[in-house]
Amino acid sequence: MKTRLLAKIIAVLAIASPALADVNIVLNNGSIWQTGKGLDSTEAFAQIHNEGSTADVLTGWSCSIAKTTTLLDAKGTALTSLPIPAKTTVTLSVNALHLQLKTLNYPIVFGSVIPCAFTFQNAGSIGGYLNSVPPPASP
């Protein structure tokens, strides 16, 4: 009887308090397209893994190399948040969800590693890195 009551109390607290929820967000180091001289915008990609049993929401993103970092969906519409379901990987990739960086402070050249910050509703702020890669060839 006491064990069931304790289990119910723990379950209620986990639902009521995000700090007690099982949230485990892991970011894979992503990639960012090189820009060279003359280009002041680029796109970036990464994977967000929610290894916990509680969903979370990505609510903020920024990369210090750019004045503006925007999360876009596949149609190019700016998003204000992104749900990250429990036990799921969300991939930011070409022609899908991705980051757009505008007004770069300097060109992204071969070997660049760009730090970015991602803010989650429950997990808080998590840093990640984007490794520079050549952009796709133009048709």
Legacy VTK file of the C-alpha trace (Angstrom):
# vtk DataFile Version 3.0
C-alpha trace
ASCII
DATASET POLYDATA
POINTS 139 float
0.000 0.000 0.000
2.741 2.470 0.970
4.718 1.552 -2.158
1.781 2.397 -4.445
1.186 5.700 -2.675
4.865 6.615 -2.990
4.839 5.704 -6.698
1.776 7.924 -7.261
3.399 10.847 -5.449
6.578 10.496 -7.537
4.526 10.344 -10.757
2.576 13.487 -9.860
5.768 15.370 -8.944
7.425 14.347 -12.228
4.483 15.690 -14.223
4.197 18.854 -12.147
7.905 19.651 -12.049
9.994 19.644 -15.239
13.135 19.596 -13.103
12.165 16.142 -11.867
11.172 14.876 -15.317
13.401 12.423 -17.168
14.802 14.744 -19.828
18.089 13.833 -21.476
18.869 15.990 -24.511
22.029 15.181 -26.478
23.253 17.242 -29.427
25.424 15.737 -32.142
28.057 18.116 -33.413
26.521 19.357 -36.611
27.723 20.962 -39.792
27.659 24.402 -41.324
28.281 25.349 -44.941
31.478 27.224 -45.686
30.898 30.691 -47.109
34.146 32.151 -48.372
34.391 35.883 -49.017
31.382 37.914 -50.043
28.681 35.687 -48.571
27.167 36.736 -45.274
24.627 33.952 -44.761
24.713 30.174 -44.579
22.796 27.141 -43.340
23.548 24.736 -40.513
22.430 21.234 -39.553
22.529 18.955 -36.494
20.754 16.123 -34.701
18.917 16.549 -31.419
18.373 13.358 -29.434
15.886 13.203 -26.584
16.987 10.070 -24.779
14.655 10.753 -21.842
11.103 9.595 -21.267
9.699 13.145 -21.208
9.145 15.374 -24.224
10.907 18.737 -24.373
10.666 21.840 -26.549
13.491 23.671 -28.279
12.709 27.333 -27.560
15.898 29.160 -28.515
19.005 28.914 -30.713
21.893 31.197 -31.448
25.329 31.044 -33.030
27.700 33.809 -32.029
29.156 34.067 -35.541
25.879 35.507 -36.867
23.782 38.508 -36.000
20.662 36.412 -36.652
20.133 32.660 -36.277
16.709 31.439 -37.409
15.165 27.964 -37.263
13.328 27.254 -40.515
11.020 24.437 -41.532
11.219 22.670 -44.921
9.130 25.445 -46.559
11.430 28.183 -45.225
8.985 29.382 -42.570
10.605 30.672 -39.367
9.719 28.675 -36.262
9.483 29.984 -32.696
9.795 26.556 -31.072
10.270 22.907 -31.949
8.819 19.960 -29.979
11.328 17.197 -29.251
9.315 14.059 -28.373
10.634 11.586 -25.821
12.899 8.805 -27.123
13.192 10.568 -30.488
15.862 12.105 -32.701
15.016 15.292 -34.578
17.313 16.000 -37.499
18.050 19.442 -38.899
19.055 18.735 -42.511
19.171 20.075 -46.056
15.701 20.796 -47.534
14.100 20.134 -44.136
14.325 21.727 -40.696
17.570 23.719 -40.533
19.241 26.795 -39.086
19.794 29.861 -41.223
22.574 32.203 -40.117
22.528 35.753 -41.467
24.895 38.706 -41.221
27.987 36.668 -40.399
30.780 38.316 -38.418
33.397 36.621 -40.619
33.521 34.037 -43.445
33.227 30.375 -42.532
36.290 28.725 -44.016
37.688 25.192 -44.083
38.459 23.981 -40.564
36.083 26.368 -38.802
34.267 25.064 -35.748
31.340 27.281 -34.775
29.851 27.217 -31.251
26.090 27.542 -30.899
23.663 27.498 -27.980
20.338 25.697 -27.904
17.749 26.396 -25.198
15.172 23.817 -24.179
12.081 24.316 -22.063
13.079 21.613 -19.569
16.719 20.752 -20.251
17.868 24.396 -20.258
20.795 25.678 -22.327
23.019 23.175 -24.146
26.030 24.071 -26.254
26.895 22.431 -29.533
29.462 22.811 -32.304
29.085 23.052 -36.058
31.938 21.837 -38.256
32.427 23.631 -41.572
31.774 21.661 -44.751
31.654 22.725 -48.405
28.204 23.713 -49.651
26.593 21.534 -52.292
27.645 22.222 -55.861
25.326 24.499 -57.805
23.509 22.771 -60.689
LINES 1 140
139 0 1 2 3 4 5 6 7 8 9 10 11 12 13 14 15 16 17 18 19 20 21 22 23 24 25 26 27 28 29 30 31 32 33 34 35 36 37 38 39 40 41 42 43 44 45 46 47 48 49 50 51 52 53 54 55 56 57 58 59 60 61 62 63 64 65 66 67 68 69 70 71 72 73 74 75 76 77 78 79 80 81 82 83 84 85 86 87 88 89 90 91 92 93 94 95 96 97 98 99 100 101 102 103 104 105 106 107 108 109 110 111 112 113 114 115 116 117 118 119 120 121 122 123 124 125 126 127 128 129 130 131 132 133 134 135 136 137 138
